[in-house]
Amino acid sequence: MKTTALFHLLWLCGGVIPAFARDELWVVEKHSDAVGVYAGDSGKHLATIKVGTIPHEFALSADRKFLYVTNYGVKSWNDMAQGGNSISILDVRKKKNVGEISLGEYHRPHGIELARNGHLFVTADFPPSLLEIDPVAKKVVRRIDVTQKLPHMVQLSADQTKAWTANAGSGSVTAISLTGDPMPKVINTGGVPMGFALDPAAGRLYVSTQEGNEVVVVDPARDEVVSRLRVEGGPARLALTPDRKYLITSLIRSGEMAVIETTAVHEIARTRIGAAAEGILIDAKRGIGYMSAQGDNRIVKFSLRDWSPQGTIQSLGSRPDPMLIVR
């Protein structure tokens, strides 16, 4: 951009370039073995970064310099193939794959969460594990047996003394002390647990069960089921709105988004998203959400006020799923 044009843009914007214009939407495009990068405002494609085979989830480093991508290696959780055993490291500024963390004997890494100490907590299907990984040293520093089959997603407690894994192969959640004290506790949820959302203030851990067609509410202090809500359509992922008044779930079988009011825990709205709706992202700054329609290779923006669609971003890669905003 020429200097005069830049000055004109700055003048129009009150001396600063709007933050939203610099937003980037990063998307795991599972069946393209890639992460796609799109302009947050226009949806323009900015980059495609190749990673390992069938990537599934990712986490951003605290300094926002690196992105860590789990390479699952198979297309479905119920495929019994050995799958992948690595995590790709992406340089956010350069939009480039800059390395890999080998997991050795641990295969099919899936859920991933960043801890405050900079370590990563990652689920692995074979053997069923919660791994603690030092991404700087590029090695597994701890392995915890979840005692159940096919741990899918992971959720850390607010104080990071505990983790929960959603065990798709066992119809359960495992509560794990990260201080190394008691044995893991198994919480029987039924169905196929696929997603989490934690509200520490309300004392609720929400669990989606895809085959059970339920959102299960767990007391995270006692690690016990306290209630269940029937939600038809195959609940996959969960996300709370910033005010915690609403819980949003993607419905992978019906291709919809369901909105649950959290005070009485009842469904209040549905919005059509598209085939195989799954990934959810809430952008509090812009007051919008994003949900991926994997079967349509698109991402739908929606309002956090009335849940109406606000436009789409067409994914150049196949099967877009989890997303995050980089500012």
Buried (B, 14 or more C-beta within 10 A) or exposed (E): EEEEEEEEBEEEEEEEEEEBEEBBBBBBBBBBBBBBBBBBBEBEBEBBBEBBBBBBBBBBBEEEEBBBBBBBBBBEBEBEEEBBBBBBBBBBEEBEBEEBBEBEEBBBBBBBBBBEEEBBBBBBBBEBBBBBBBBEEEEBEBBBEBBBBBBBBBBBBEEBEBBBBBBBBBBBBBBBBBEEEEEBBBBEBBBBBBBBBBBEEBBBBBBBBBBBBBBBBBBBEEBEBEEBBEBBBBBBBBBBBEEBEBBBBBBBBBBBBBBBEBEEBEBEBBBEBBBBBBBBBBBEEBEBBBBBBBBBBBBBBBEBEEBEBBEBBEBBBBBBBBBBBBE
